[in-house]
Amino acid sequence: MMEIPLLLVVVIGIALLLLQILYFKIPAFVALLIASIITGILGGLSGVEVMQSVEQGMGSTLGFVATVVGLGAIFGGILEKMGGAMAISKGLMKSFGENKASSAMLITGFILAIPVFFDVAFIILVPVIYALQKSTGKSLLHFGLPLLAGLAIAHTFIPPTPGPVAVANMINVDLGWVMVMGFLGGLPAAILGGLFYGKFISKKIFITAPSYAESENDPNQELPSFSLILMVMLVPLLLIICGSIVKSELINIHAVGLKEFLFLIGHPFSALIIANLIVWYALGIRNGFSPSKLSDISTKSFKPTGLIILCTGAGGVFKQVLMDTGAGNEIARQLSESGLPIVVFAFLASAIIRMAQGSATVAMITAAGLVAPILTIGSFSQPQLATIVLAIASGATILSHFNDSGFWMVKQYLGMTEKQTLQTWSVLTTIIALTGFASAMLLFSVF
């Protein structure tokens, strides 16, 4: 059999992945596995070696990711069912007032998309922006785009949402640093895309709330307090960041027992378990919900995570195959000779795959698979690795269009035409992506 250059093997693998998803409509999980197996065979691995790569890649990836995503799903599911999303929205609206409602919606989206999935959070909060449009007479976009900006940024930039968790695991970077860089990169993207562009385009395109829209999800629902929800949501984030600081030894702690304790509670597993116990009691048991009801809510919250976890595992398989065939080292060598910075490569790889097949999750894990082998031959700090995650997340956000389910959901709920959705949502995601990429470049050079 004629030997195929390793770079060509990688190109064939990615092309095959896109062909399966776009043309044959094969589920991403199966498509990633097929592309990985064929890439391994073309790269010179035997059948036995390919299957060993599949098993190793799947196992090493899911050991961490499945646990974090599963715990995060339960946390977000209970928070959603107990009215946490609406409580945050109303609390911020009360603090900001109607004049700064767009800023309140931006912050609401940013906070809520961390524990709650993007589409779920959007559907829950849509009635709020309908009510704001009716009461102010402004375009629905004036409130909708800031909300969407906050949701989109947190969904792809901030753990414990699945995308950044998966990428962080694949390139071996601490989640605390990913959170910090996600916030630093997400803030300017949110302001520029959500507030500035949202204000600009809402004056050009006037959209009214649908005539059937209700101002509340359930006017009789008793909501938990804003401060309680905020505290509950901050617990896991602060614990994880604390654990990262202890691990990186930015703070000198001489007491071994204290250091081990802080590391233990700051690990993502422990932090999310603690958060789940708090939310179970504070929002559930204390409000009269039975353990069986809470268990039922928790079980149902796993439904949207299954495919995400499996796709993430398959992305780990793709990465492992690239490393085992030596294609990863070849990419690294070529990248080094080209002079293209790793952050630029990470962004472009993710952006190209995102625009071609639509799924941000598939784009992130495929790009991470390409980037991970390159990082093994270089010396990068944890903050620098976190900025690479930010670059990948930015690329996976770019230009949501007809092949993205999010595009059609935004179009439907905001009552826009395809052209208007391209002018608003698609441009917004591109602004977020480019701003996030610029932030990643700056932060990489600083750290």
CORMO-V689219 format. One record per backbone hydrogen bond with DSSP energy under -0.5 kcal/mol. NH is the residue of the N-H (numbers start at 1). CO is the residue of the C=O. E is the energy in kcal/mol with one decimal. If there is no record, write none. Layout:
BEGIN
NH;CO;E / NH;CO;E
END
This chain:
BEGIN
4;42;-0.5 / 9;5;-1.9 / 10;6;-2.0 / 11;7;-2.1 / 12;8;-2.6 / 13;9;-2.4 / 14;10;-2.4 / 15;11;-2.6 / 16;12;-2.6 / 17;13;-2.0 / 18;14;-2.5 / 19;15;-2.5 / 20;16;-2.3 / 21;17;-1.9 / 22;18;-3.2 / 23;19;-2.0 / 24;19;-1.6 / 26;20;-2.6 / 31;27;-2.8 / 32;28;-2.6 / 33;29;-1.6 / 34;30;-2.6 / 35;31;-2.6 / 36;32;-2.2 / 37;33;-2.5 / 38;34;-2.5 / 39;35;-2.3 / 40;36;-2.4 / 41;37;-2.3 / 42;38;-2.8 / 43;39;-1.8 / 44;41;-1.6 / 45;40;-2.5 / 50;46;-2.5 / 51;47;-2.0 / 52;48;-2.0 / 53;49;-2.1 / 54;50;-2.2 / 55;51;-2.4 / 56;52;-2.6 / 57;53;-2.9 / 58;54;-2.3 / 59;55;-2.4 / 60;56;-2.6 / 61;57;-1.3 / 62;58;-2.2 / 63;59;-1.6 / 64;61;-0.7 / 65;61;-1.7 / 66;62;-1.4 / 67;62;-0.6 / 68;64;-2.1 / 69;65;-2.9 / 70;66;-2.2 / 71;67;-2.4 / 72;68;-2.6 / 73;69;-2.1 / 74;70;-1.8 / 75;71;-2.2 / 76;72;-2.5 / 77;73;-2.5 / 78;74;-2.4 / 79;75;-2.0 / 80;76;-2.3 / 81;77;-2.2 / 82;78;-1.9 / 83;80;-1.5 / 84;79;-2.5 / 87;83;-2.1 / 88;84;-2.2 / 89;85;-2.2 / 90;86;-2.8 / 91;87;-2.3 / 92;88;-2.3 / 93;89;-2.3 / 94;90;-2.2 / 95;91;-1.7 / 96;92;-2.9 / 97;93;-2.6 / 100;97;-0.9 / 101;98;-1.4 / 104;100;-1.8 / 105;101;-2.4 / 106;102;-2.0 / 107;103;-2.3 / 108;104;-2.4 / 109;105;-2.6 / 110;106;-2.3 / 111;107;-2.6 / 112;108;-2.9 / 113;109;-1.9 / 114;111;-1.0 / 115;111;-0.6 / 116;112;-2.0 / 121;117;-2.8 / 122;118;-2.3 / 123;119;-2.3 / 124;120;-2.2 / 125;121;-1.8 / 126;122;-1.4 / 127;123;-0.5 / 128;125;-1.0 / 129;125;-1.3 / 130;126;-2.1 / 131;127;-2.2 / 132;128;-2.1 / 133;129;-2.1 / 134;130;-2.1 / 135;131;-2.2 / 136;132;-2.1 / 137;133;-2.3 / 140;207;-3.2 / 142;139;-1.5 / 143;140;-1.1 / 144;140;-2.9 / 145;141;-1.8 / 147;143;-1.5 / 148;144;-2.7 / 149;145;-2.7 / 150;146;-2.3 / 151;147;-2.3 / 152;148;-2.9 / 153;149;-2.4 / 154;150;-2.0 / 155;151;-2.1 / 156;152;-1.4 / 157;153;-2.8 / 158;154;-1.3 / 159;157;-0.5 / 161;158;-1.4 / 165;161;-1.5 / 166;162;-2.7 / 167;163;-2.3 / 168;164;-2.5 / 169;165;-2.0 / 170;166;-2.1 / 171;167;-2.0 / 172;169;-0.7 / 173;168;-2.3 / 178;174;-1.5 / 179;175;-2.5 / 180;176;-2.1 / 181;177;-2.6 / 182;178;-2.4 / 183;179;-2.4 / 184;180;-2.4 / 185;181;-2.6 / 186;182;-2.3 / 187;183;-2.2 / 188;184;-0.7 / 189;185;-1.0 / 190;186;-2.6 / 191;187;-2.2 / 192;188;-2.7 / 193;189;-2.5 / 194;189;-0.6 / 194;190;-1.7 / 195;190;-1.1 / 195;191;-0.8 / 196;191;-2.4 / 197;192;-2.0 / 198;193;-0.8 / 199;195;-2.4 / 200;196;-2.1 / 201;197;-3.0 / 202;198;-1.6 / 203;199;-0.6 / 203;200;-1.0 / 204;200;-0.5 / 204;201;-0.7 / 205;201;-2.5 / 206;204;-0.5 / 207;205;-0.7 / 213;210;-1.7 / 221;218;-1.8 / 223;221;-0.7 / 224;82;-0.6 / 229;225;-2.1 / 230;226;-2.5 / 231;227;-2.3 / 232;228;-2.6 / 233;229;-2.2 / 234;230;-1.9 / 235;231;-1.5 / 236;232;-0.6 / 237;233;-0.8 / 238;234;-2.9 / 239;235;-2.3 / 240;236;-2.3 / 241;237;-2.2 / 242;238;-2.5 / 243;239;-2.5 / 244;240;-2.0 / 245;241;-2.1 / 246;242;-2.2 / 247;243;-2.4 / 248;244;-2.3 / 249;245;-0.7 / 249;246;-0.7 / 250;245;-1.5 / 251;245;-0.6 / 253;251;-0.8 / 254;252;-0.6 / 256;254;-0.8 / 259;255;-2.4 / 260;256;-2.5 / 261;257;-2.0 / 262;258;-2.6 / 263;259;-2.2 / 264;260;-2.3 / 265;261;-2.5 / 266;262;-1.4 / 267;263;-0.7 / 267;264;-0.9 / 271;267;-3.0 / 272;268;-2.1 / 273;269;-2.0 / 274;270;-2.8 / 275;271;-2.1 / 276;272;-2.2 / 277;273;-2.2 / 278;274;-2.3 / 279;275;-2.5 / 280;276;-2.4 / 281;277;-1.9 / 282;278;-3.3 / 283;279;-1.6 / 284;279;-0.7 / 284;280;-0.6 / 285;280;-2.6 / 286;281;-2.7 / 287;284;-1.0 / 288;285;-1.7 / 289;284;-2.4 / 294;290;-2.2 / 295;291;-2.4 / 296;292;-1.9 / 297;293;-2.2 / 298;294;-2.4 / 299;295;-2.3 / 300;296;-2.2 / 301;297;-1.5 / 302;298;-0.5 / 302;299;-1.2 / 303;300;-1.3 / 305;302;-1.4 / 306;302;-1.0 / 306;303;-0.6 / 308;304;-0.6 / 309;305;-2.8 / 310;306;-2.3 / 311;307;-2.7 / 312;308;-2.1 / 313;309;-2.3 / 314;310;-2.3 / 315;311;-2.0 / 316;312;-1.8 / 317;313;-1.6 / 318;314;-2.0 / 319;315;-2.0 / 320;316;-2.3 / 321;317;-2.5 / 322;318;-2.0 / 323;319;-1.9 / 324;320;-2.7 / 325;321;-2.3 / 326;322;-0.8 / 327;322;-0.7 / 328;322;-2.3 / 330;326;-1.7 / 331;327;-2.5 / 332;328;-2.3 / 333;329;-2.4 / 334;330;-2.5 / 335;331;-2.7 / 336;332;-2.4 / 337;333;-2.2 / 338;334;-1.9 / 339;335;-1.2 / 340;335;-0.8 / 345;341;-2.3 / 346;342;-2.6 / 347;343;-2.1 / 348;344;-2.8 / 349;345;-2.6 / 350;346;-1.9 / 351;347;-2.8 / 352;348;-2.6 / 353;349;-1.7 / 354;350;-2.4 / 355;351;-2.6 / 356;352;-1.6 / 357;353;-2.3 / 358;354;-2.7 / 363;359;-1.9 / 364;360;-2.4 / 365;361;-2.4 / 366;362;-2.2 / 367;363;-2.2 / 368;364;-2.3 / 369;365;-1.6 / 370;366;-1.4 / 371;367;-2.2 / 372;368;-2.9 / 373;369;-0.6 / 374;371;-0.8 / 375;371;-1.4 / 376;372;-0.7 / 376;373;-0.7 / 377;374;-1.2 / 378;375;-0.9 / 380;378;-0.6 / 385;381;-2.4 / 386;382;-2.2 / 387;383;-1.7 / 388;384;-1.5 / 389;385;-1.7 / 390;386;-1.9 / 391;387;-2.1 / 392;388;-2.3 / 393;389;-2.7 / 394;390;-2.3 / 395;391;-2.2 / 396;392;-1.9 / 397;394;-1.2 / 398;394;-0.8 / 398;395;-0.7 / 404;401;-2.2 / 407;404;-0.9 / 408;404;-1.0 / 409;405;-1.9 / 410;406;-2.4 / 411;407;-2.2 / 412;408;-2.3 / 413;409;-2.5 / 414;410;-2.1 / 415;411;-0.7 / 415;412;-0.5 / 416;411;-2.0 / 421;417;-2.2 / 422;418;-2.1 / 423;419;-2.1 / 424;420;-1.3 / 425;421;-0.8 / 426;421;-2.0 / 427;422;-0.9 / 428;424;-2.5 / 429;425;-2.5 / 430;426;-1.5 / 431;427;-2.5 / 432;428;-2.5 / 433;429;-2.2 / 434;430;-2.6 / 435;431;-2.4 / 436;432;-2.6 / 437;433;-2.3 / 438;434;-2.3 / 439;435;-2.2 / 440;436;-2.2 / 441;437;-2.4 / 442;438;-2.2 / 443;439;-3.0 / 444;440;-2.3 / 445;441;-1.7 / 446;442;-1.7 / 447;443;-2.4
END
